[in-house]
Amino acid sequence: MEKKDTDALIAEVIAMLKDANPDANTDKVQKAYDFSKSMHTGQLRKSGDPYIIHPVEVAYIAAQLALDAHTVTACLLHDVVEDTDCSYQDVEEMFGTTVAELVEGVTKLKQIQYSTREEQQVENLRKMFFAMSKDIRVIMIKLIDRLHNMRTLSFMPPDKQLRISKETLDVYAPLAHRLGMQKIKWELEDIALRYLDPMGYEGIMAYLNAHKEQDETFMNMVQDAITDRLTRMGINNKTYGRIKHVYSIYRKMQTQGKSMDELYDIYAFRCVV
């Protein structure tokens, strides 16, 4: 998505909320944006952009996922308690208990330290996320927060890029998988791979780009065949085809010891009946 000013972005967020639910409390969302923008005045991202861009982009992703107005409001406020003079009580008084508890939950999750690569400890970390979250929306906000941070990871120093990418693969991508947030999982994994093994990532991308036209032709043929067969059997259906994402292909190559040319299961089809 091309960079837009935050006023334009929040207008799009509100439009998406109204489209998903005409009764959504978008006045509170606008109020949260104005408040967050005021509280983060003078704060900058590593990119040099005004800090408010981050919570607005997080809210934008949440709206794209058709999450409710409380969640979008909390996205706009998710850093104010930790990074400004705003307190939990301030948020509760202005935006209600539900939003305040979501913001507090995200703030608490930030205090969990990732300090080991041992799989058992990583699993304990995932469990801790669930145990500390009274509301599953807290984890959803945290995942979206991580996604936007990964999208802007290029502005971080190399050592942090590697640490954050490893943490993303170990903790956040599996959490997204457990919540059924597959598109977020795929993007988190692909961005992390780009930093952890740039040559491996670029090699797969180059192969996929070179074979894009023939892959699309093949998938369309299979998709049409499945749709036609199910329809002739009297089964109403919607069938979708896609190329598996880069990290998934990378993992298959690693575990099976094969090159791209030797893999046959890089296509996926989903039939909704």
C-alpha positions as CSV (number, residue, x, y, z in Angstrom):
1,M,0.0,0.0,0.0
2,E,1.5,3.4,-1.0
3,K,2.1,5.8,1.9
4,K,-0.8,8.1,2.6
5,D,-1.3,10.8,5.2
6,T,-2.9,9.6,8.4
7,D,-6.0,11.7,8.0
8,A,-6.8,10.0,4.7
9,L,-6.0,6.6,6.1
10,I,-8.3,7.0,9.1
11,A,-11.0,8.1,6.8
12,E,-10.6,4.8,4.9
13,V,-10.6,2.9,8.2
14,I,-13.9,4.5,9.2
15,A,-15.4,3.8,5.7
16,M,-14.4,0.1,6.0
17,L,-15.9,-0.1,9.5
18,K,-19.2,1.4,8.3
19,D,-19.2,-0.9,5.3
20,A,-18.8,-4.0,7.6
21,N,-21.2,-2.7,10.2
22,P,-23.4,0.4,9.7
23,D,-23.9,0.6,13.5
24,A,-20.2,0.7,14.3
25,N,-19.2,3.5,16.7
26,T,-16.9,5.3,14.3
27,D,-17.1,8.5,16.3
28,K,-15.1,6.8,19.0
29,V,-12.6,5.7,16.4
30,Q,-12.1,9.2,15.2
31,K,-11.8,10.4,18.8
32,A,-9.1,7.8,19.4
33,Y,-7.2,8.8,16.3
34,D,-7.3,12.5,17.4
35,F,-6.2,11.6,20.9
36,S,-3.4,9.3,19.8
37,K,-2.1,11.8,17.3
38,S,-2.0,14.4,20.1
39,M,-0.3,12.1,22.6
40,H,2.4,10.9,20.1
41,T,3.2,14.4,18.9
42,G,6.9,14.8,18.5
43,Q,7.6,11.1,18.5
44,L,9.2,9.5,15.4
45,R,9.6,6.0,14.0
46,K,13.0,4.7,13.1
47,S,12.1,5.6,9.5
48,G,11.8,9.3,10.6
49,D,8.1,9.3,10.0
50,P,5.7,10.6,12.7
51,Y,4.9,7.9,15.2
52,I,1.2,8.2,14.6
53,I,1.6,6.4,11.3
54,H,2.2,3.1,13.1
55,P,-1.0,2.9,15.2
56,V,-3.0,4.1,12.2
57,E,-1.5,1.4,9.9
58,V,-2.3,-1.1,12.6
59,A,-5.9,0.1,12.7
60,Y,-6.0,-0.1,8.9
61,I,-5.0,-3.7,8.9
62,A,-7.6,-4.5,11.6
63,A,-10.3,-2.8,9.6
64,Q,-9.2,-4.8,6.5
65,L,-9.7,-8.0,8.6
66,A,-13.3,-6.7,9.5
67,L,-12.5,-6.5,13.2
68,D,-14.9,-4.6,15.4
69,A,-14.8,-0.9,16.3
70,H,-13.6,-1.6,19.8
71,T,-10.6,-3.5,18.4
72,V,-9.8,-0.8,15.8
73,T,-10.1,1.9,18.6
74,A,-7.6,-0.1,20.7
75,C,-5.3,-0.4,17.8
76,L,-5.1,3.4,17.6
77,L,-4.3,3.6,21.3
78,H,-2.2,0.5,21.8
79,D,1.0,2.4,22.5
80,V,-0.3,5.4,24.4
81,V,0.0,3.9,27.9
82,E,3.5,2.6,27.4
83,D,5.0,5.5,25.4
84,T,3.2,8.6,26.6
85,D,1.9,10.1,29.9
86,C,-1.5,8.6,29.3
87,S,-2.7,6.1,32.0
88,Y,-5.1,3.1,31.9
89,Q,-7.6,5.2,33.8
90,D,-7.4,8.0,31.2
91,V,-8.2,5.5,28.4
92,E,-11.0,3.9,30.4
93,E,-12.6,7.3,31.2
94,M,-12.4,8.4,27.6
95,F,-13.1,5.2,25.6
96,G,-14.6,2.7,28.0
97,T,-13.6,-0.4,29.9
98,T,-13.5,-2.7,26.9
99,V,-11.0,-0.6,25.0
100,A,-8.9,0.1,28.1
101,E,-8.6,-3.6,28.8
102,L,-7.5,-4.3,25.3
103,V,-4.9,-1.6,25.4
104,E,-3.7,-2.8,28.8
105,G,-3.5,-6.4,27.5
106,V,-1.3,-5.4,24.6
107,T,0.9,-3.4,26.9
108,K,1.4,-6.4,29.2
109,L,2.3,-8.6,26.3
110,K,5.1,-6.3,25.4
111,Q,6.7,-6.9,28.8
112,I,7.2,-10.7,28.0
113,Q,10.9,-11.1,27.2
114,Y,11.9,-13.5,24.4
115,S,15.3,-14.8,25.5
116,T,15.8,-18.4,24.3
117,R,15.6,-20.4,21.1
118,E,14.8,-23.7,22.7
119,E,11.5,-25.0,21.3
120,Q,10.0,-25.9,24.7
121,Q,10.6,-22.5,26.0
122,V,9.1,-20.9,22.8
123,E,6.0,-23.1,23.4
124,N,5.8,-21.9,26.9
125,L,6.0,-18.3,25.6
126,R,3.0,-18.9,23.3
127,K,1.1,-20.4,26.2
128,M,1.9,-17.3,28.3
129,F,0.4,-15.1,25.5
130,F,-2.9,-16.9,25.8
131,A,-2.8,-17.1,29.6
132,M,-2.2,-13.4,30.0
133,S,-4.9,-12.4,27.5
134,K,-8.5,-12.2,28.9
135,D,-9.7,-11.3,25.4
136,I,-8.4,-13.0,22.3
137,R,-8.6,-9.7,20.5
138,V,-5.5,-8.7,22.5
139,I,-3.4,-11.3,20.7
140,M,-5.0,-10.3,17.4
141,I,-3.9,-6.7,18.0
142,K,-0.4,-7.8,19.0
143,L,-0.1,-9.9,15.8
144,I,-1.2,-7.0,13.6
145,D,1.3,-4.7,15.5
146,R,4.0,-7.2,14.7
147,L,3.0,-7.4,11.1
148,H,3.3,-3.7,10.6
149,N,6.7,-3.6,12.5
150,M,7.9,-6.4,10.1
151,R,6.8,-4.4,7.1
152,T,9.0,-1.6,8.3
153,L,11.9,-3.7,9.5
154,S,14.3,-2.4,6.9
155,F,14.8,0.7,9.1
156,M,16.2,-1.4,12.0
157,P,19.9,-2.3,12.4
158,P,20.9,-5.7,11.1
159,D,21.3,-7.4,14.5
160,K,17.7,-6.4,15.4
161,Q,16.4,-7.5,12.0
162,L,17.7,-11.0,12.6
163,R,16.5,-11.2,16.3
164,I,13.0,-9.9,15.5
165,S,12.7,-12.1,12.4
166,K,13.7,-15.2,14.4
167,E,11.2,-14.2,17.2
168,T,8.5,-13.8,14.5
169,L,9.0,-17.3,13.1
170,D,9.2,-18.9,16.5
171,V,6.4,-17.1,18.3
172,Y,4.1,-14.9,16.2
173,A,3.6,-16.9,13.0
174,P,2.5,-20.0,15.0
175,L,0.1,-17.8,17.0
176,A,-1.4,-16.5,13.8
177,H,-1.8,-20.0,12.6
178,R,-3.6,-21.1,15.7
179,L,-6.0,-18.2,15.4
180,G,-6.7,-19.1,11.7
181,M,-5.1,-15.8,10.6
182,Q,-3.4,-17.4,7.6
183,K,-2.7,-14.4,5.5
184,I,-0.9,-12.7,8.4
185,K,1.0,-15.9,9.1
186,W,2.2,-16.2,5.5
187,E,3.3,-12.6,5.4
188,L,5.1,-12.8,8.7
189,E,7.0,-15.9,7.6
190,D,7.9,-14.5,4.2
191,I,9.2,-11.2,5.6
192,A,11.2,-13.0,8.3
193,L,12.8,-15.3,5.7
194,R,13.8,-12.3,3.6
195,Y,16.1,-11.2,6.5
196,L,17.1,-14.6,7.8
197,D,18.1,-16.1,4.4
198,P,18.0,-13.4,1.8
199,M,19.6,-15.5,-0.9
200,G,17.2,-18.4,-0.3
201,Y,14.3,-16.0,-0.4
202,E,15.4,-14.2,-3.6
203,G,16.1,-17.6,-5.3
204,I,12.6,-18.8,-4.7
205,M,11.1,-15.4,-5.7
206,A,13.1,-15.4,-9.0
207,Y,11.9,-18.9,-9.8
208,L,8.3,-18.0,-9.1
209,N,8.5,-14.8,-11.2
210,A,10.1,-16.7,-14.1
211,H,7.3,-19.3,-14.0
212,K,4.4,-17.0,-13.1
213,E,2.6,-17.2,-16.5
214,Q,2.7,-21.0,-16.8
215,D,1.8,-21.5,-13.2
216,E,-1.3,-19.3,-13.5
217,T,-2.3,-21.1,-16.7
218,F,-2.0,-24.5,-14.9
219,M,-3.9,-23.3,-11.8
220,N,-6.7,-21.9,-13.8
221,M,-7.0,-25.1,-15.7
222,V,-7.2,-27.2,-12.5
223,Q,-9.5,-24.7,-10.8
224,D,-11.9,-24.8,-13.8
225,A,-11.8,-28.6,-13.9
226,I,-12.6,-28.9,-10.2
227,T,-15.4,-26.3,-10.4
228,D,-16.9,-28.0,-13.5
229,R,-16.8,-31.5,-12.0
230,L,-18.4,-30.4,-8.7
231,T,-21.1,-28.4,-10.5
232,R,-22.0,-31.4,-12.7
233,M,-22.4,-33.4,-9.5
234,G,-24.8,-30.8,-8.2
235,I,-22.5,-29.4,-5.6
236,N,-22.6,-25.6,-5.3
237,N,-19.0,-24.5,-4.8
238,K,-16.3,-21.8,-4.9
239,T,-12.8,-23.1,-5.7
240,Y,-9.7,-21.0,-5.3
241,G,-6.1,-21.8,-6.4
242,R,-2.9,-20.3,-5.2
243,I,0.9,-20.8,-5.2
244,K,2.1,-21.6,-1.8
245,H,4.0,-18.8,-0.1
246,V,7.7,-18.5,-0.2
247,Y,8.5,-19.7,3.3
248,S,6.3,-22.8,2.9
249,I,8.3,-23.7,-0.3
250,Y,11.6,-22.9,1.5
251,R,10.7,-25.3,4.3
252,K,9.8,-28.1,1.9
253,M,13.1,-27.6,0.1
254,Q,15.0,-27.7,3.5
255,T,13.2,-30.7,5.0
256,Q,13.0,-32.8,1.7
257,G,16.5,-31.8,0.4
258,K,15.0,-30.8,-3.0
259,S,15.4,-28.0,-5.4
260,M,12.4,-25.9,-6.7
261,D,12.3,-28.1,-9.9
262,E,11.9,-31.2,-7.8
263,L,9.0,-30.0,-5.8
264,Y,5.5,-30.9,-7.0
265,D,3.3,-29.6,-4.2
266,I,3.7,-25.9,-4.6
267,Y,0.1,-25.4,-5.6
268,A,-2.9,-25.3,-3.3
269,F,-6.6,-25.5,-4.0
270,R,-9.5,-24.8,-1.7
271,C,-13.0,-25.9,-2.4
272,V,-15.8,-24.2,-0.4
273,V,-19.0,-26.3,-0.8
